[in-house]
């Protein structure tokens, strides 16, 4: 039986911050997210990354949504991108993005799917030598040929919900949910990536066969935007130098714990993804102070 994620696993991803730490030593995350009409996904993932300890966030997004983002998040460096006529990141941005210095990359939250974003995701995935997290539309951009994952030069984490996992596997979401553990483990092994198969009892599976099931979280998190928060937490831990499987398992646990804290305060009906962001500091503090494993 697959083991549950525990607080001790989570603490492995939370390296002590040295007294002489500065933004250059705590990791740089390049986030390539958002499009016209989907600025919120970019903002949620960015805020989550910042709340999870990243030293520097570089937020690359279409020019049309730059004013919205810059007016909402002051702590990020912004890289306004050339865009298609309908406000999506243009494929022509690829050389510029590959030239950015970063310790890890987050790609996909609110990115949208079109010929340009498909080319951008696939080109970046094959050329980037930094660990990457692919979420949402980055996964939809490669769903017709996930073999591109095997050509990645660095570790990759994918964070699909069951429908996205089904597209990658060529099966239905119902078939994915019929055997979630086996689906996640098989895909991780076949494509050499760490899989975070989201849902009740999120499964995190590594290419080497390791797998854990998450025990935190609740149905109040079943709202659009919750997955963007998870992507930001996980990518932030990855950029801080953590091992991909440990980062993924820890992020899922912390994300769920933040959801439990928000539900305890607000109830499951009224809580929002922004409430997860507000609960993240308490979640991190709780994990660091646990004397016993949950």
C-alpha positions as CSV (number, residue, x, y, z in Angstrom):
1,X,0.0,0.0,0.0
2,X,1.3,3.5,-0.9
3,X,2.4,5.4,2.2
4,X,0.9,8.7,3.3
5,X,2.8,12.0,3.2
6,X,4.1,12.9,6.6
7,X,5.3,16.1,8.2
8,X,8.9,14.6,8.3
9,X,8.8,14.3,4.6
10,X,7.7,17.9,4.3
11,X,10.5,19.1,6.5
12,X,13.0,17.6,4.1
13,X,12.0,20.2,1.6
14,X,12.3,23.1,4.0
15,X,16.0,23.7,4.2
16,X,17.0,26.0,7.1
17,X,17.6,29.6,6.0
18,X,21.1,30.7,6.9
19,X,21.5,34.0,8.9
20,X,23.4,35.5,6.0
21,X,20.8,34.5,3.4
22,X,19.9,37.0,0.7
23,X,17.6,36.9,-2.4
24,X,20.4,35.5,-4.5
25,X,20.9,32.5,-2.3
26,X,17.2,31.5,-1.8
27,X,16.5,30.6,-5.4
28,X,15.1,32.3,-8.5
29,X,11.9,31.1,-10.1
30,X,11.0,32.0,-13.7
31,X,7.2,31.9,-14.1
32,X,5.8,31.7,-17.6
33,X,2.1,32.0,-17.1
34,X,-1.1,33.9,-17.9
35,X,-2.9,35.3,-21.0
36,X,-5.5,37.9,-21.7
37,X,-8.6,36.8,-19.7
38,X,-6.5,34.5,-17.4
39,X,-4.5,36.9,-15.3
40,X,-5.8,35.5,-12.1
41,X,-4.1,32.1,-12.6
42,X,-0.7,33.9,-12.9
43,X,-1.4,36.0,-9.9
44,X,-2.4,33.1,-7.7
45,X,0.7,31.0,-8.6
46,X,3.0,34.0,-8.2
47,X,1.7,34.9,-4.8
48,X,2.0,31.3,-3.7
49,X,5.6,31.1,-4.9
50,X,6.4,34.2,-2.9
51,X,4.7,33.0,0.2
52,X,6.8,29.8,0.0
53,X,10.2,31.3,0.4
54,X,11.6,32.0,-3.0
55,X,14.4,34.6,-3.1
56,X,13.4,36.1,-6.5
57,X,10.4,35.7,-8.7
58,X,10.6,36.6,-12.4
59,X,7.1,36.7,-13.8
60,X,7.0,36.5,-17.6
61,X,3.5,37.3,-19.0
62,X,1.8,38.8,-22.0
63,X,2.2,42.6,-22.1
64,X,-1.6,43.1,-22.0
65,X,-1.9,41.7,-18.5
66,X,1.3,43.3,-17.1
67,X,-0.5,46.3,-15.7
68,X,-2.9,44.1,-13.8
69,X,-0.1,41.9,-12.4
70,X,2.2,44.8,-11.5
71,X,-0.5,46.6,-9.7
72,X,-1.3,43.5,-7.6
73,X,2.1,42.0,-6.8
74,X,4.9,44.3,-6.0
75,X,7.5,41.8,-5.0
76,X,8.0,40.3,-8.5
77,X,10.3,41.2,-11.3
78,X,8.3,41.4,-14.5
79,X,9.2,40.3,-18.0
80,X,6.4,41.6,-20.3
81,X,6.2,39.3,-23.4
82,X,5.3,39.8,-27.0
83,X,1.9,38.4,-27.6
84,X,-0.5,37.1,-30.2
85,X,-3.4,39.4,-31.4
86,X,-5.7,37.7,-28.8
87,X,-3.3,38.1,-25.9
88,X,-1.4,34.9,-25.6
89,X,2.4,34.5,-25.2
90,X,4.0,34.5,-28.6
91,X,6.4,31.7,-29.7
92,X,8.9,34.4,-30.7
93,X,9.6,34.9,-27.0
94,X,11.4,31.5,-26.7
95,X,15.1,32.7,-27.2
96,X,14.5,35.6,-24.7
97,X,13.0,33.2,-22.1
98,X,15.7,30.6,-22.5
99,X,18.3,33.4,-21.8
100,X,16.8,34.2,-18.4
101,X,18.8,33.1,-15.3
102,X,16.7,31.0,-13.0
103,X,17.0,28.0,-10.7
104,X,13.6,26.5,-11.8
105,X,10.8,27.3,-14.1
106,X,7.0,27.2,-13.7
107,X,5.0,27.1,-16.9
108,X,1.3,26.8,-17.7
109,X,-1.0,28.5,-15.2
110,X,-3.5,30.4,-17.4
111,X,-1.2,30.2,-20.4
112,X,-4.0,29.1,-22.8
113,X,-3.6,26.7,-25.8
114,X,-2.8,27.9,-29.3
115,X,-0.2,27.2,-31.9
116,X,2.1,29.8,-30.4
117,X,1.9,28.5,-26.8
118,X,2.3,24.9,-28.0
119,X,5.5,25.9,-29.8
120,X,6.7,27.9,-26.7
121,X,6.1,25.0,-24.3
122,X,7.6,22.3,-26.4
123,X,10.6,24.4,-27.4
124,X,11.3,25.5,-23.9
125,X,10.9,21.9,-22.5
126,X,13.4,20.5,-25.0
127,X,16.0,23.3,-24.6
128,X,15.8,24.3,-20.9
129,X,18.4,22.8,-18.6
130,X,16.7,23.9,-15.4
131,X,14.1,21.9,-13.4
132,X,10.6,22.6,-14.6
133,X,7.0,22.3,-13.3
134,X,4.3,22.0,-15.9
135,X,0.8,22.7,-14.9
136,X,-2.6,23.3,-16.6
137,X,-2.3,24.6,-20.2
138,X,1.4,23.6,-20.4
139,X,0.2,20.0,-20.1
140,X,-2.6,20.6,-22.6
141,X,-0.1,22.0,-25.0
142,X,1.7,18.6,-25.1
143,X,-1.3,16.3,-24.6
144,X,-1.3,15.2,-28.2
145,X,2.3,14.0,-28.0
146,X,3.6,13.7,-24.4
147,X,6.8,11.9,-25.7
148,X,8.4,15.4,-25.6
149,X,8.7,14.9,-21.9
150,X,11.4,12.2,-22.5
151,X,13.5,14.8,-24.3
152,X,13.7,17.2,-21.3
153,X,17.2,18.0,-20.2
154,X,16.4,18.5,-16.5
155,X,13.9,17.1,-14.0
156,X,10.2,17.8,-14.7
157,X,7.2,17.8,-12.4
158,X,3.7,17.6,-13.8
159,X,0.6,18.5,-11.8
160,X,-2.5,17.3,-13.7
161,X,-6.0,17.0,-12.5
162,X,-7.7,13.8,-13.7
163,X,-9.0,15.3,-17.0
164,X,-5.5,16.6,-17.9
165,X,-4.0,13.2,-16.9
166,X,-6.5,11.5,-19.1
167,X,-5.5,13.7,-22.1
168,X,-1.9,12.8,-21.5
169,X,-2.6,9.1,-21.3
170,X,-5.3,9.0,-24.0
171,X,-8.0,7.8,-21.6
172,X,-11.0,9.3,-19.8
173,X,-10.9,11.0,-16.5
174,X,-13.1,8.2,-15.2
175,X,-10.5,5.7,-16.2
176,X,-7.8,7.7,-14.5
177,X,-9.8,7.8,-11.2
178,X,-10.5,4.1,-11.4
179,X,-6.9,3.4,-10.5
180,X,-5.2,6.7,-9.6
181,X,-2.1,5.2,-8.0
182,X,-1.3,2.9,-10.9
183,X,-1.9,5.6,-13.5
184,X,0.4,8.1,-11.8
185,X,3.2,5.5,-11.2
186,X,3.0,4.1,-14.7
187,X,3.2,7.6,-16.3
188,X,6.1,8.7,-14.0
189,X,8.0,5.6,-15.0
190,X,7.2,5.7,-18.7
191,X,8.1,9.4,-19.2
192,X,10.7,10.0,-16.5
193,X,8.8,12.7,-14.7
194,X,7.4,13.3,-11.2
195,X,3.6,13.1,-11.3
196,X,1.3,15.0,-9.0
197,X,-2.1,13.5,-9.8
198,X,-4.5,16.0,-8.1
199,X,-7.7,15.1,-6.4
200,X,-9.0,13.7,-3.1
201,X,-5.9,11.8,-1.9
202,X,-3.5,13.4,-4.3
203,X,-0.9,10.8,-5.5
204,X,2.7,11.9,-6.0
205,X,4.8,9.4,-8.0
206,X,8.5,9.5,-8.9
207,X,10.2,7.9,-12.0
208,X,12.1,5.5,-9.6
209,X,8.9,4.0,-8.2
210,X,8.5,6.0,-5.1
211,X,4.9,7.2,-4.4
212,X,2.9,8.8,-1.6
213,X,-0.7,9.7,-1.0
214,X,-1.6,13.0,0.6
215,X,-3.9,13.1,3.6
216,X,-4.4,16.9,4.0
217,X,-7.0,19.0,2.3
218,X,-10.8,19.1,2.0
219,X,-13.7,19.6,-0.5
220,X,-13.7,23.4,0.2
221,X,-10.6,23.5,-2.1
222,X,-12.7,22.4,-5.1
223,X,-12.7,25.9,-6.7
224,X,-10.9,27.2,-9.8
225,X,-7.5,28.6,-8.8
226,X,-6.6,26.1,-6.0
227,X,-4.3,24.3,-8.4
228,X,-2.5,27.5,-9.3
229,X,-1.7,27.9,-5.7
230,X,-0.3,24.4,-5.5
231,X,1.8,25.0,-8.6
232,X,3.3,28.1,-7.1
233,X,4.2,26.4,-3.8
234,X,5.8,23.4,-5.5
235,X,7.8,25.5,-8.0
236,X,9.1,27.7,-5.3
237,X,10.4,24.8,-3.3
238,X,12.0,23.3,-6.5
239,X,13.8,26.6,-7.2
240,X,15.2,26.6,-3.7
241,X,17.1,23.4,-4.5
242,X,14.8,20.6,-3.3
243,X,14.7,17.2,-4.8
244,X,11.7,17.1,-7.2
245,X,9.8,14.2,-5.6
246,X,10.2,15.6,-2.1
247,X,9.3,19.1,-3.2
248,X,6.1,17.8,-4.9
249,X,5.0,15.7,-1.9
250,X,5.8,18.6,0.5
251,X,3.9,21.1,-1.6
252,X,0.8,19.0,-1.8
253,X,0.8,18.5,2.0
254,X,1.3,22.2,2.7
255,X,-1.3,23.2,0.2
256,X,-3.8,20.8,1.8
257,X,-2.9,21.9,5.3
258,X,-3.5,25.5,4.2
259,X,-6.9,24.4,2.9
260,X,-7.7,22.7,6.3
261,X,-6.7,25.8,8.2
262,X,-8.9,28.0,5.9
263,X,-11.8,25.7,6.2
264,X,-11.6,25.7,10.0
265,X,-11.7,29.5,10.0
266,X,-14.2,30.1,7.1
267,X,-16.0,26.9,6.4
268,X,-15.8,24.8,3.2
269,X,-18.5,26.7,1.3
270,X,-17.1,30.2,1.5
271,X,-13.4,29.6,1.3
272,X,-11.5,30.7,-1.8
273,X,-8.0,30.1,-3.3
274,X,-6.9,33.4,-1.9
275,X,-7.7,32.1,1.5
276,X,-5.2,29.3,0.9
277,X,-2.6,32.0,0.2
278,X,-3.4,33.7,3.5
279,X,-3.1,30.4,5.4
280,X,0.2,29.3,3.9
281,X,2.3,31.1,6.5
282,X,0.5,29.2,9.3
283,X,0.9,26.0,7.4
284,X,4.6,26.4,7.1
285,X,4.9,27.3,10.8
286,X,2.8,24.3,11.8
287,X,5.0,21.9,9.8
288,X,8.2,23.3,11.2
289,X,6.9,23.0,14.8
290,X,5.2,19.6,14.6
291,X,6.6,17.3,17.3
292,X,4.7,14.3,15.9
293,X,4.0,13.3,12.4
294,X,0.4,13.9,11.2
